[in-house]
Amino acid sequence: MTARTPASSTSLSCKEVSELVTEGMEGALPADLRDGFADHLCGCEACRTFGEQIDATVRIVRMLPRDAGPEPGERVMEAFRTRARK
């Protein structure tokens, strides 16, 4: 996913957080967005729940047997990245 540059790195909207949640889960957020992302999650129950749901989905998919297909967890993460770019 391409990094977004919000109007203010300390004040992210729910939309911006939802677009960055995959990078946040992977620890791949640019340094200038980390604090704003963490602050938003601390104060927004809806975004925390959204992030927890995505995290749970990815963990479950990664537990699938390898014969379920090549890297199912990576396919899910790519689907989230693609969705966020739209």
C-alpha positions as CSV (number, residue, x, y, z in Angstrom):
1,M,0.0,0.0,0.0
2,T,1.2,3.5,-0.7
3,A,1.8,5.6,2.4
4,R,-0.8,8.4,2.9
5,T,0.2,11.8,4.1
6,P,-2.7,13.2,6.1
7,A,-3.2,16.8,6.7
8,S,-1.8,16.5,10.3
9,S,0.3,13.6,11.4
10,T,-1.1,13.9,15.0
11,S,-4.7,13.9,14.0
12,L,-5.8,11.1,11.8
13,S,-9.4,10.5,10.6
14,C,-11.1,7.1,10.9
15,K,-10.8,6.8,7.1
16,E,-7.1,7.4,7.2
17,V,-6.6,4.9,10.0
18,S,-8.7,2.3,8.1
19,E,-6.4,2.8,5.1
20,L,-3.3,2.4,7.3
21,V,-4.4,-0.4,9.5
22,T,-2.6,-3.1,7.4
23,E,0.7,-1.2,7.6
24,G,0.1,-0.6,11.3
25,M,-0.4,-4.3,11.9
26,E,2.7,-5.1,10.0
27,G,4.8,-2.5,11.9
28,A,5.4,-0.8,8.6
29,L,4.0,2.6,9.2
30,P,6.2,5.6,8.4
31,A,7.6,7.1,11.5
32,D,5.7,10.4,11.0
33,L,2.4,8.5,11.2
34,R,3.0,6.1,14.1
35,D,2.0,8.4,16.9
36,G,-1.1,9.8,15.2
37,F,-2.2,6.2,14.4
38,A,-1.7,5.0,17.9
39,D,-3.4,8.1,19.4
40,H,-6.4,7.6,17.2
41,L,-6.7,3.9,18.1
42,C,-6.5,4.8,21.8
43,G,-9.4,7.2,21.4
44,C,-11.6,5.5,18.9
45,E,-13.4,2.2,19.8
46,A,-14.7,1.7,16.3
47,C,-11.2,1.8,14.7
48,R,-9.8,-0.4,17.5
49,T,-12.6,-3.0,16.8
50,F,-11.9,-2.8,13.1
51,G,-8.2,-3.4,13.6
52,E,-8.9,-6.3,16.0
53,Q,-11.2,-7.9,13.5
54,I,-8.7,-7.7,10.7
55,D,-5.9,-9.0,13.0
56,A,-8.1,-11.9,14.1
57,T,-9.0,-12.7,10.4
58,V,-5.4,-12.7,9.4
59,R,-4.3,-14.9,12.4
60,I,-7.1,-17.4,11.6
61,V,-6.2,-17.6,7.9
62,R,-2.5,-18.1,8.7
63,M,-3.5,-21.1,10.8
64,L,-5.0,-22.8,7.7
65,P,-3.1,-25.9,6.6
66,R,-0.5,-25.3,3.9
67,D,-2.4,-27.4,1.5
68,A,-5.2,-24.8,1.6
69,G,-3.1,-22.9,-1.1
70,P,0.0,-20.8,-1.3
71,E,0.4,-18.4,1.6
72,P,-3.3,-17.8,2.4
73,G,-2.3,-15.2,5.0
74,E,-0.4,-13.2,2.5
75,R,-3.4,-13.3,0.1
76,V,-5.6,-11.9,2.8
77,M,-3.2,-9.1,3.6
78,E,-2.9,-8.2,-0.1
79,A,-6.7,-8.1,-0.3
80,F,-6.8,-5.6,2.6
81,R,-4.0,-3.5,0.9
82,T,-5.9,-3.5,-2.4
83,R,-9.1,-2.5,-0.7
84,A,-7.5,0.3,1.1
85,R,-6.1,1.7,-2.2
86,K,-9.6,2.1,-3.6
